[in-house]
């Protein structure tokens, strides 16, 4: 009985983690560039109990297998980002840009100076202590150009991002390209580790391939929406809740059976 309760309790804890993951997906349905997370479950340590050899057991009427596995529950062995493209939505905002090809990412630098990657193209301007104006993400991370984080001189009249990833700045009635967005191609997105709602990191930077400026293709004035399928997440949530309730019921039944055994004693 105690084994049954242990199995159910362990599995319930892992199912709660999956519910948290699903809830996070649903909460980011409207987050630009968000990639839904999926989860995989595996069995914990199990014990294999084999039946006696054929010459020691009557197998004439056996309808079961020759052995049984007694497990210790299940655990959420891995989570992976679902890297399918979200729907591109037109915003007509000068600092919005959407990547139109799979497996490509904007390159950003976080507050610790570490390189990150994101599909979220909603950028903002943030004044710096040295008097320049940096291009940042919604989370405040710096957006990279070919020479590192993009920093522009202030007092410009206009600024926009075009379809080639160029930062076009207008000053005194004239426009010029003052920076280029650095776009990175990562052929196997499964090597990415999530570090935030829309940011990822690479353990091995050699897996990242920088695109040449002429290879960059964007859709300016647009954003890639979240790829969360709300109906799919609702179905997963209901199934997970049912599994949670089943395991909770197992603990309750095991407790009741222990109570009956104690009464017999």
C-alpha positions in Angstrom: 0.0 0.0 0.0 2.8 2.4 0.9 4.3 1.8 -2.6 1.0 2.7 -4.3 0.9 6.0 -2.3 4.5 6.8 -3.1 4.0 6.2 -6.8 0.9 8.4 -6.9 2.5 11.2 -4.8 5.6 11.3 -7.0 3.6 11.4 -10.2 1.3 14.1 -8.9 4.2 16.4 -8.3 5.4 15.9 -11.9 1.9 16.4 -13.2 1.7 19.7 -11.3 4.9 20.8 -13.1 3.2 20.0 -16.4 0.1 22.0 -15.4 2.4 24.9 -14.6 4.0 24.6 -18.0 0.6 24.6 -19.7 -0.6 27.6 -17.7 2.6 29.5 -18.8 1.8 28.6 -22.4 -1.8 29.9 -22.1 -0.6 33.1 -20.3 1.7 33.9 -23.3 -0.9 33.4 -26.0 -0.6 37.1 -26.9 3.2 37.4 -26.4 5.1 38.3 -29.6 7.6 35.6 -30.6 6.7 33.2 -27.8 7.2 29.5 -28.5 5.0 27.0 -26.7 6.7 24.4 -24.5 6.0 20.7 -24.7 6.9 18.1 -22.1 7.9 14.4 -22.2 7.4 11.9 -19.4 9.5 8.8 -18.5 9.2 6.1 -15.9 11.2 6.2 -12.7 13.1 3.2 -11.3 11.0 0.0 -11.6 11.4 -3.5 -10.4 10.9 -6.5 -12.7 9.2 -9.4 -11.0 9.4 -12.6 -13.1 7.1 -15.6 -12.8 8.5 -19.0 -11.8 10.1 -21.1 -14.6 7.6 -23.1 -16.7 8.5 -26.4 -15.0 7.6 -24.9 -11.6 4.3 -23.2 -12.5 1.1 -24.2 -14.1 1.0 -22.2 -17.2 -1.9 -24.1 -19.0 -4.5 -21.5 -18.1 -2.3 -18.4 -17.8 -3.7 -15.3 -19.6 -1.1 -12.9 -18.3 2.5 -12.2 -19.3 5.5 -14.0 -17.8 6.5 -11.0 -15.7 5.3 -7.7 -14.3 7.0 -4.3 -13.7 6.4 -2.5 -10.5 7.3 1.1 -11.0 8.0 4.1 -8.7 6.0 6.6 -10.7 6.7 8.9 -13.6 8.7 12.2 -14.0 8.8 15.0 -16.5 12.0 14.0 -18.2 12.3 17.0 -20.6 10.7 20.1 -21.9 11.2 21.4 -25.5 10.2 24.5 -27.3 7.8 24.1 -30.2 9.6 26.1 -32.8 6.9 26.3 -35.5 6.2 29.8 -36.8 3.5 32.0 -35.3 1.1 34.1 -37.4 2.7 37.3 -38.6 0.6 40.3 -37.7 0.9 43.8 -39.2 1.5 46.6 -36.6 2.8 49.5 -38.8 5.2 50.3 -36.0 8.6 51.5 -37.1 10.6 49.4 -34.6 8.7 46.2 -35.2 10.1 43.4 -37.4 9.2 39.8 -38.0 11.4 37.0 -39.2 9.9 35.3 -42.2 12.1 32.2 -42.2 12.2 29.2 -39.8 15.2 28.6 -37.5 16.3 32.2 -37.6 16.7 34.5 -34.6 17.5 38.0 -33.6 20.7 38.2 -31.6 20.5 40.0 -28.3 22.8 40.6 -25.3 21.4 40.4 -21.7 22.4 42.6 -18.7 25.2 40.2 -17.9 26.8 40.5 -21.3 25.7 37.0 -22.4 24.5 36.4 -26.0 20.9 35.3 -26.4 18.5 34.6 -29.2 14.8 35.6 -29.7 12.1 35.6 -32.3 10.3 38.6 -30.7 10.9 41.6 -32.9 9.2 44.3 -30.8 12.1 46.7 -30.2 12.4 49.9 -28.2 14.8 52.8 -27.7 16.5 53.2 -24.3 18.8 56.2 -23.4 22.2 55.1 -22.0 24.5 56.8 -19.5 27.1 57.6 -22.2 24.5 59.7 -24.1 23.7 57.1 -26.8 20.4 55.5 -27.4 20.3 51.7 -27.4 17.9 49.4 -29.3 16.5 47.0 -26.8 13.9 44.2 -26.5 10.7 44.5 -24.4 12.7 42.9 -21.5 15.5 45.5 -21.7 18.1 43.3 -23.4 20.3 44.9 -26.0 19.7 44.2 -29.7 22.9 43.2 -31.5 24.2 44.5 -34.7 27.3 43.3 -36.6 29.6 45.0 -34.0 27.7 44.2 -30.9 24.8 45.9 -29.2 23.3 48.7 -31.3 23.9 52.2 -29.9 22.9 55.3 -31.9 23.7 58.9 -31.4 20.7 60.9 -30.2 18.9 63.9 -31.7 17.6 62.0 -34.8 14.4 62.9 -36.5 13.2 59.4 -37.4 14.2 55.8 -37.1 12.8 52.7 -38.8 13.7 49.1 -39.5 13.3 48.0 -43.1 12.9 44.5 -44.7 16.6 44.0 -44.9 17.2 44.5 -41.2 18.8 47.9 -41.7 18.3 50.6 -39.1 17.5 53.7 -41.2 17.9 56.9 -39.2 16.8 60.4 -40.4 18.9 63.4 -39.4 18.5 67.0 -40.6 16.3 65.9 -43.5 18.6 63.1 -44.7 18.4 59.4 -44.0 21.2 56.8 -43.7 21.7 53.2 -42.6 23.5 53.4 -39.3 23.3 49.7 -38.2 22.1 46.3 -39.3 20.3 43.8 -37.2 22.4 40.6 -36.6 20.3 37.6 -37.6 21.4 34.1 -36.5 20.4 30.8 -38.1 20.3 27.7 -35.8 19.5 24.6 -37.8 18.6 22.5 -34.8 16.4 24.5 -32.4 16.4 21.6 -29.9 19.8 22.7 -28.8 18.4 25.9 -27.5 17.7 26.4 -23.8 15.0 28.8 -22.7 16.1 31.6 -20.5 12.9 33.7 -20.5 9.5 33.8 -22.1 11.0 34.6 -25.5 14.8 34.3 -25.1 17.0 31.3 -25.6 20.7 30.5 -25.1 23.1 28.1 -26.8 25.6 25.9 -24.8 27.8 25.7 -27.9 28.0 29.0 -29.8 29.6 27.2 -32.7 26.1 25.9 -33.6 25.0 29.5 -34.5 25.5 30.7 -38.0 25.5 34.5 -38.7 23.7 35.6 -41.8 25.3 38.1 -44.1 23.4 41.4 -44.5 22.3 40.4 -48.0 20.8 37.2 -46.7 18.5 38.9 -44.1 14.8 38.8 -44.9 12.3 40.5 -42.6 8.8 41.8 -42.7 9.0 45.4 -41.4 6.2 46.9 -39.4 5.0 43.4 -38.3 5.4 41.0 -35.4 5.4 37.2 -35.3 2.7 36.2 -32.8 2.8 33.4 -30.3 2.5 29.8 -31.7 0.4 28.6 -28.8 -2.7 26.6 -29.9 -5.2 27.5 -27.2 -7.5 24.5 -28.0 -4.6 22.1 -27.9 -3.4 23.6 -24.5 -7.0 23.2 -23.1 -7.1 19.6 -24.1 -3.7 18.9 -22.5 -4.8 20.7 -19.4 -7.9 18.6 -19.0 -6.0 15.3 -19.6 -3.4 16.3 -17.1 -6.0 17.2 -14.5 -7.7 13.9 -15.0 -4.4 12.1 -14.5 -3.8 14.2 -11.4 -7.2 13.3 -10.0 -6.6 9.6 -10.8 -3.4 9.6 -8.8 -5.1 11.5 -5.9 -7.8 8.9 -5.9 -5.2 6.2 -5.7 -3.8 7.7 -2.5 -7.3 7.9 -1.0 -8.1 4.3 -1.9 -4.7 3.1 -0.5 -5.4 5.0 2.8 -8.9 3.4 3.0 -7.4 -0.1 2.4 -4.8 0.5 5.1 -7.6 1.5 7.5 -9.4 -1.7 6.8 -6.3 -3.8 7.4 -5.7 -2.1 10.7 -9.3 -2.8 11.7 -8.9 -6.5 10.9 -5.8 -6.7 13.1 
